[in-house]
């Protein structure tokens, strides 16, 4: 599947869900909805301090460096493009990830960030945060899933997606993941579903619409001694079409493709109890450029 392709969320044979539980964010295959509206050298021998003047000079240099770094992080000065942290679509290189001085996230709608800036930076931040919400474990329970859809998508798109999503998260599908009909994990086990954005890219932008690709890695599975679906990772790229509606960015359509995926590392897999503990202790982020 490649970005921009039209794909049904259903399986090929009986209209059911495909076997891959993490084929898309939140474990469902979403369709595009179109609406009218250092230094690495050898260590050097330590040189003795010659006099107090040398110490004063070194201290002055350190203070100046600290002041320069603090000023740069404030985002003050520079031209408009440097201050906004954005680039025009089609230009070479990636957008900077250093602090820019712009606050693209102004508040929250429930647990999901909202109030994004009406610029490229705000669109990227919105897409990253929406990817996190759509890939969360809350998508596997009906009530919280509907809340996420209503927050992330435009009203028209949410209305069209609500019933198909409910059908996709069927009792049979939840069973295959080890969940009960309400989307809850058995006692003593922890169901894990997380999306971790690695980067974003603006594919198209104007004042009212944007297309943003989010490259992410995902975690999904059941952590527990008796689990037959251990937590595994996946790499995907989610591409969202966004529209500026009622003072914020909303998703009107989306598609997804596999990868880019790096070569797996040589770190041994942790035991299930360590994974469960990590998920409980480490909270997620609000993503902003």
N, C-alpha and C positions, 0 to 999 in steps of 0.2 A: 504494500500500500504506500502510495506516495502522497505528499501534501497536495491537496486540491482534488484528489480523486473522490468520486462519489461512491460511498460504501454503505450498505445496509447494516444495521446493528444486528440483524438476525442471521441465523445459520443458513447454509445452502439448501438443506433438505426439507425441514419441516417449519421453517421460519423461526426456529429456536435460536438460542445464543451459541456462538462458537465455543470450542473447548478451551481456548486460551482465556483464562480469567482476567488477564491484565492486557488484553489486546488494545484497550483504550483506557483513558483516565477513569478511575472508579470501577473498572472492570466491565464497562459496557462499550459497545461499538457505536459511537455517535456518528450521526450523519450531518452533512452540510445542510443548513436550513437557510433558504433564501427568502427574504421578505421584501415586499414591494417598498414599503415605506423607505654580597660578597667577595669577598676576597678569597680565592682558593689557593693562594701561594703558601710557601713554607713560613712557619712562625719566625719572627725576627727576635734577636736578642734585645732585651729591655734596656733602654737608654736611661741613664741617671738624670734626675732633675737637676738642672744647673743653678737656677736661682728662682726667686719668687716672681720675677717678671715673666718667665715661661709659664708658670701656673696661671697667672692673670690672663695671659694671651689665650691659653687653651680654654679657660673658663668662658672668656668672651666669645670665642668661636662657637662653643656648645650652645650658649644662650641664643646667639643669632640663628643657629640651625633650628632650635626648638621654635623660635618665633616664626621663622619662615614656614615650617611645617604647619603650625597652627593657622597661619594666615591662608595657606593653600587649602586647608581642609574647610575653611569657612566658605569657600566658593566665591569669595569676593574678587573683583578685578577680572581682566580677560575680556575677550569678545563674547558676543551673544552665544555662538555655537559652543564655545568652551564652557560658558557658565551653565548652559542648559544640559550639557552632557549628551546631546543628541547629534545625529548625523543625517544627512539627506539619504533617502533610499537609493541604492545603487552605487554609493561611494565606496571606495576600497577601505578595508580594515573594519574592526568591530568598534562599537560604541564604548567609551571609557566606563569603567566600573567604580572609579574613585568618587568620593563625595563631590557633589556638584553645587550644593547650596540650595537646590530646589527641593521642595517637600511634595513629592507626588502623592503621598498618602495622607489624607486629612482626618480620617476617622475610621469607624468600623460599622458594618451592618451585621449584628450578631457577632460571629467569630471571624467574619471575612472582611478584609480591608475594603474601604470605599473612599469616595471623595478624591479620585485620581485627577491629576492635572490634565488639561485638554491639550496635550502635546505628545510627541513621540515617547518621551520618557514616561509619562503617565500611562500611555497605552501599553508599554512594555511591562510596567509594574502591575497593571491590571491583569494582563494575560498570565503573568507568573503566579499571582495570588489566586486567580481563578483555577489555574491548573492544579494548585495545591488542594483547593477545596473539592474539585471534581475527582481527585485521586485519593480522597480521605476515606477512612473506615465509616464515616457518617453516611456515605452514599449507599451503604448496604442496609440501612433501615429506612422505611418508607417516609416517616414524618420528616426526618432530618434531610433526606434526599430532596423532598419537595421544597424545603426551605432553601437549600443550596441552589436548586434550579431557578427559583424565583429571584434569588439574589444575583446570580451570575449571568443569567440569560435575559434578553429582552422579554417583555410580557408575552408577545406573540410567539416567540420561539419556545419559551417555557411551557406555554399551553400545548404546543404541538409535541413536545418531548415528554411530558409528564406520563401519559399512558404507555407509550412505547418503552420508557425506562422501567416502569412498574412491571411490564411483561418480561423485560430482559432480566430483572432481578427476581426471577421466579423462585418458588420453593425448591425446585429441582436444582437450579443453579446454586442457591445458597447451600444446599445439602452437599454439593460437590466440593464446596470450600470448607465444609465442616461446621457451618452455621445452622442455627435453627430457623424456622419459618419467619421469625421476627428479625433475623440478621444478627443474633447474639451468639457469642462463642460459648462452648460448653464450660462448666465450672472447672477451674484449674488451668484453663488455656486462655491465650490472648490472641485475638485476631488482629493482624497488622496490615494496614494499607496506607502507604505514604508516597507522596510525590515530592521529589526534591529537584527544583529547577537548577540546571547547570548554567544556562545562558539564554538570552532572548535575542531576537533579530526582527527588525522592522522590514516587512516586505513591501508594504504600501502604506501611505498616510496622507490624509488631508484633514481639514478641521472637523469633519463629521464622521469619518470612517477610518479604520485602520486594519491592517492585516499583520499579525505578529506570530512568529514561530517561537515556541518554547522547547528547548532541548532539555530533557529531564531524565533522571534515573528514578525508578520506582521500587518500592518494597511491597510484597504481598505474600500472605500465607498465614498459617496457624502455628503459633509458638506454644508448644506443650509436649509433655512426655509421650503422649499417645497420638500425636499429630501425624497424619499421613500426607499433609500438605505443608512441608516446612517452608519457612520464609525464604524467598528467593528475590533476586534483583532483575530488573529489566531496563532497557534503554529505549526511549521513544522520542519522537518530535511531534508535538501537538501544535497545529496551526489554527488560530482563531481569527474569525472575522468579527470586528468590533464596530459598534456604532455609538455615537455620543447621544445619550438619551437622558433627559431630566437631570442634567448636570453630572453625569458619570458615564464611564465606558461599560457597555453591556455586550455580551456575546450574541451574535445573530446566527452564527454557523461555525462549524469546526470540522477538521479532518485530522488524521493521524498517520504516521509512518514509523517503521522500525528504525532504531539507531539514530545517529552514529553510536556504535558500541565499542568501547575499548577492549583490549585483551584482558581477561580476568587476572587479577593479581594473585600472589602466592600466599595471602593471609588465610590461615585455616578458619573454617566456619566456626562460629561460637555456638555454645550450647543454647538450647531453647530458653532456659531460665535467664541467661545473660541477655538475650534479645528482648525478652519480655520486660526485664528490669530497665533496659536502656530506653525502650519506648515509653515507659511510665515516667522516667526521670528526665528525659530530654524532650522539651517542647519544640514546636515548630516555629518558623520565622514568618514575619511579615516582610514580603519581598518588595524592595523599592530601589530604583536606580538613582 
